[in-house]
Amino acid sequence: MSRTAYCFDLDGTLTSAEILPCIAAELGISEEIATLTRITMEGLLTFEESLRLRVAILGQVPLQAVHAIVNDIRLDPQLTTFIQSRPDQCFIVTGNLDIWVKQLIDRIGCDGYTSLATAKNGMISLRHILDKGEAVKSVRNRGFERVIAIGDGSNDVPMFRAADTAIAFGGIHSPMPAAVAESNFVVHDGDALCKLLNTL
């Protein structure tokens, strides 16, 4: 087994759109949630505070509708192919909720680390908010000698700091300055990112 693991952020890294604003469109508040997502990615609001607020708002959308929305979100084809060619080495590391994105992670075809929540009687309860740095440590404990992390937001900084190599990726928008500051490389294209990953 190769001893290198690849940890990918999900929203805006593997997906062609931020997932939560897409869900918010069901409530007619996609712009508001997009703004909340943006200021969170910029580090103006902690990820924990922002996720609790976004879940409180978006928990109104029925789970079945969320799954339909998430299922329609396009994935970066080059990155998806990269992951599916080495699924035992690749991991999705996302602060998003397991009950919202599990099917998407299953479609990508590798293991994932997510925040955890339960849904009961139409209400969503947060059980655990993922610390991406802890997720990287867990990946390393699977026996990998080196971890390469790829992400775009300030909530990826703990993942970058715990990894051996960090790549700030601007697939759908420029990576946030906090992510760039902690990165070894900055890439803006899926094909270029795959070439870099194959070189490292």
N, C-alpha and C positions, 0 to 999 in steps of 0.2 A: 504493500500500500504506500502510495506517496504520502509523505509526512507534511504536506502543505494543505491547509484548509482555507476556504474562501468564504467570508461572511458578507452577505449582501443585505443592505437596507432594502426595503420593499417599495414604499411610496416614493414615486418620483425618481427612483433608481432603476428598479426593474419594471415598474409600471409607467405607462405613457401619461398618466395623470395622477394627481394626489387623490387618494381614495375618499377621504372624508368630505371634501367639497362635492364630490360626485354624489355621495349619500345625501348631503345637505340639499342638493337640488330637488329631492323629493319633497322637502319642506319649503322650497322657494327661498332658501337662505344660503345658497352656495357661495355668494360673494362674501357674506359675513363670516362663514366658516373658513373660506379661503384666506381672508384677512387674519383670522385667528391662527390658522396654520402657518401663515407667513411670519407673523411676529413671534411665534413659537420657534420656528426654524432659525430666526435671527437671534434667539436667545433672550428676547425681551420678556418672555413669560416662561416659567419652568415647564418642562414637558409634563411633569406630573400634574401641575395646576391646569394646564391646557387640556390634557387628556380627560381629566375629571369633568371639566366644563363641556368639552365636546361630546363626551358620552352622555352627560345629562341632557344635552339638546338632541343629539342624534338617536338616542335610545327610543325616541318616539316613533322612529321608522320601523315598521314590522321587519323581523329578521328575514323572512322570505324575500321581501323587497330588497333588503341589503344584499342578500346573496345574488339576486338577479343583477343588481347594479355592478357588484364586484366582478361577477362572471363576465360582464361585457367589457371590462377594462382591458385595453390592449397591453401586452407585454413587449419589452424590447426583444426583438427576435434573435439578435446575435447573442445577447447575454443569456437568454433562455436556452439557446442551443449549447452555449458553453457549460451551463449548469447541468443540462441533461446528458452531456457527454461524460460527466464525472460527478454523479449525484452523491456519491459517498464522501466527497470532499467539500461539498457546497452546503451552505446553511443560510436560510433567510433569518435575519435578525431585525425584528420590527416591533415598535411600541404599540402597533395596532392590536385590536382584540382578536383572540383566537376564534371567537364565535362569528366574527365578521370575515376573517381572511383565511381560515383553514382550508376551505375549498380551493382558493387561489394558490396557496402553497402546495397543496396536493397536485394541482394542475402543473405547476412548475416542476415538481418531481423530486424534491429533496426535503430534508428535515428543516424544521423552523423553530425559532424562539419568538414568542409573542407575549404581550400582556394577556392576562387571563380574566375572564368575566363569565357570569352565568346569566341566563335569561329565564325569567319566571313570571307568568301572568302579564306578559308584555313589558316587564320592567327589567332593565339590565343593571346588574350589580358588579362593580369592579372587585376582583379578588386579589389581583397582583399586577403592579405596573413593572414592566421589564426594565432592568438595568442592563444596558447593552454591554457594558464592561464585564459584568458578571456572566453574560452569555458567552463572550469570547473566552473567558476563563473556563467555562464548562466545555466549550469546543476543544480547547487545548487539552483538557483532562481526558478527552477521548483518545489521546495518544498522538496528536499532531505536534510536530516540532516547530512549525511556523504557521502563523495566521495572517492572512491578508484581508483587510477590511475595506469595504467600498460603501460610501454613503454620501449624503449631500447636505445634511442639516446639523444644527448645533446639538441635537440629541444623539448624533452619531459620534460626538467627541469622546465619550467614555469608551466606545467601541474602538475608536482610533488609538486611544492611549493604551488600551490593553493589547492591541495587535502589534505584530512586528513591522508590518508595512501598511500604511493607510493611503487610500486613494479617494480624493474628493471628486465626485462625478457630477457633471452638469448635463444630464441627459435631456431634461425638459426645462430646466432653468439653471442659472449659475449656482454652483454650490455656495452655501453660506460662508461668510468670512471666518467664522469660528472653526468650521470644518476644514477650510483651506489652510488655516494657520496650523492645524494639527496634522496635516497630510504630508506625505512624501512626494505625491504626484497629483496633478490636477488634469482631468480628462473630460472632454465634452462630447464624446461620440462613442456609441456602443461598440462599433467595429474597432476603433482605436483602443478602447478599454480591453477588449478581448485580446488584441495583439500584445498589449502590455502584460496582461495576466499570463499569457503563454510564454512571455520572455522572462518574467521574474522567477 
